[in-house]
Amino acid sequence: MNWFTVGFVAATFLLFGNAARGQEVTDTVARDSEKRNLASFVKSGEFDFHVRSVYMQTINKGDLTDYSTWALGAGMGYYSPSFKGFHVGFSGFFVFQMYAQNLQLADPLTGNLNRYEILLYDMNDFENTKDLDRLEDLYLSYLNGDIRFTFGRQKITTPLLNEQDNRMRPNIFSGLTLRYNPGNWKYTLAWFDHVTMRGTVDWYGVGESFGVYPFGRNVWGEASKYRGNIESKGIGLLGISNSSEKLGRLKLWSYFAENVFGLQFAQWDKTLPRGKLNLDLGLQGFYQTALEAGGNGDPAKAYMLPGERSHGFGMKLGISDRQQGVSVNVLRIAASGRFLFPREWGREQFYASLPRERFEGNGGLTALALKYDWFPEDKPFRGNLGLSRVAAPETNDYRMNKYGVPSYFHVSAGLDFPLKGYLEGMDVKFLLVNKTATAPERVAEASRINRVDLWNINVILDYRF
């Protein structure tokens, strides 16, 4: 995107160069005010330093290959002060592989490659362990009252398209975003034409981004062939949300992957006080259809087949107080078709979601999850526990199960320790995950490795200052 970089740099110098010339005229009246020059203006911006360390280990069942690694990285960002509503931001990050076990090896029994740990690095170049750096944020933003425009490389958070920041680096999207926030309402309109995702150091056009991650099987049981064959100019987003003490919190999102698919998502949450307790209610739903030929006129190379569609429904019922909460969560994806959303663009945020697995790629799926969150007021840490049962289609039901993940029990436990005092800004997290097939005797080894009958261990340290 050389045109973008050149244009961005030119706009930045023009903007702040004009600021300096305007201030130079003023300074002829008060030359003793050195704080009015460009250098002082730039120095008054905000610097962000970030150090991140992740240790991850996956223990598979029996003779299947185990994996472990330790990644260490650091980065810096700069965010300028505002000049007549305009400001710029940029950031970069580098990652080193300090230790690795078996990441570059295919499992001898199944031929499968590593799934979880490699996404800490560059999944397109397993041997690259040192030269893992990328420019991330690079944007020009304008704020005027309730309206904000952001142009360039930026982060965004929505229920489906988001940072999915649980490895070393998050997803970043390049394009234009408009936000309008009058009162309790929030409106978001965006168009993105490039993306860099976790587990890579490169930028991809939206069409190129389909299939960067392992891309499963098509409805005929063959390896999907859409990587490098999808024609799409970009991703369009429209978001509307409202927060009301009386009516609850409403979110509506419309996703438009040009020439590929459209998806509508809705969520409503409501908290009802009941004495010292709160009753927490939530509803979610989505509906998805293919657009045109689903990205390619050849069905074998399309992301979705013409006429393919899916829909699903989620529900949450919970109770909470000021220090803890427990909820029962349900998700049902109908058997009308597979729910398909590129994993390269984010991680779905359903009520029943737990770390280290997704529901994307499935139709005819039911998930039931019990979640417990602990956030004591008198302790400097937080905890969470999740237990779920996921009833997935049979692994050989290609029309409903894209990635061949069998039905499973899922357990996750996390602790979060934000430190204070001398180590203010440091946060230590622990995450332990187990997934066990509901019928392990029926699962082939190729469908077991890195999917079920495993433990996944994570120790994460973040330090921001």
Phi, psi and omega in degrees: 000055182299322180301322181292315182297314180298313180297321180295312181298318180298317180296321180295313180293323178297315181298305185280338172294318176297323178298318181293319181294322178295321180287333180297322177296317179296322184290345175293337177276325182224076184290345180283356181266082183290344181289352183272356183277170185297318182300315180293324178298313180297319182295338181279001176287181184253128175259141180233120178250137186221124173244134183224135177231133180226122168253130181223140179219136175240125179248109179270166185284142171062228184272003177293150187293138172261157183223152172201155179196160173230121179247141179226133181210167179208155180202171180218144175228154176228134181228114190287160169290169183276138171235108182053038177093347182265143167206160181240157176214144174209154180204159176213163185208147174231153184226141174238143173268109183276330182201146178206144176233113171071011184296330183266002186258138170280142179297127185294336181277326187241340185081001181285150178262171178300146181249311190271306190292326185296337180288356170285344187236228179242104184291347177271352180211085185300333184275352179279104182245354185235321185268062184246080181225152179203148170280131185249265178297138172197093189215160171242128185235147177229129181237127177218103182064240181268003185249134175225129171252138174227124180239127178130205182272124192206162174266151176212147182236118174221172182298334183241317179261117188196184184288332189038053189275075176233019171239226179272319184228150183271176169285142174231140182241144182246126180165210184235133179234135175241127177237136179227119188235075177274118178061232181275000182262148174225128178240136178229130176230128186213153173221125180238137179241353177218156180209143165241133187244162177305146181083009176218165174241000184258161172259142184233140165296156185302317178298322179290337186286342176292121175091008174297319172279160176310132197248016168068207187237152175275183187289350178262005178085007178267157174301130181300142184242021185279347180299127181077004184237008182264131176257112179205133181278338181169184181244126175254140180231141169225121181234138177227128178220153179214139178238120183224132179298329182276316187262345180099196183246124184243135176229130175233126180229135176241124181249130182233101173270101189308127177073005185236298181201163171233143182218134177247134183230137179225143177214137177228131178232143180215133176250123181248111178295135177224082184068236179276355181247160173242141172262119184255121182241147177204146177226140176225153175199152176214157177217131186228139176223152174285150175248138180051235182261015179074025175109339180201137182293342175271114184305328181290341182249003181277152175282318173232148178280147177306132181084352180291141181208159178211159174206158181205167185216135178232156183212146177227137174223120184211168173231149181206160169230202185284351185232351182197161178206147178227143182213151171253130188230140184229141171225134174231119172257122187293158180276018179285342180171172180279136170285116185236121176211123187308124179295342177292341186262349180154178181245130182295142183249070175272157178303324185273002182291141172229158182298149172076020168197156180230168177257350179303140181097358184244150165229158182064038182247143174230130179234134176235122186230137172252125183236142177230128178239136183235121181221070184297140181286333185258011180233145183272033179212167179226155180217160177209151179220133179229136177230129181214160170235126182245116177263102183259163174296163176302147184296339178263009175270082189296332182289340183241346186228093187293320189256001177069031177274123180283173174297147187203159166265142187229128177231133174223141178223131182226147173230141182230121182242092171282122186273156182236180176069229184299329182259025177307132182101349179265139182225126180246129182236145174235135179223126177237127184230137172230136173231127184232127180299140179290333177225073187300332182291345181260001186262124175290152183300325180293333177269352182268313188300129178064011179239306182221173181053054183212162169242141175231123187243134183223134171232119188235132177235127174239138177225115180242136177205000000 
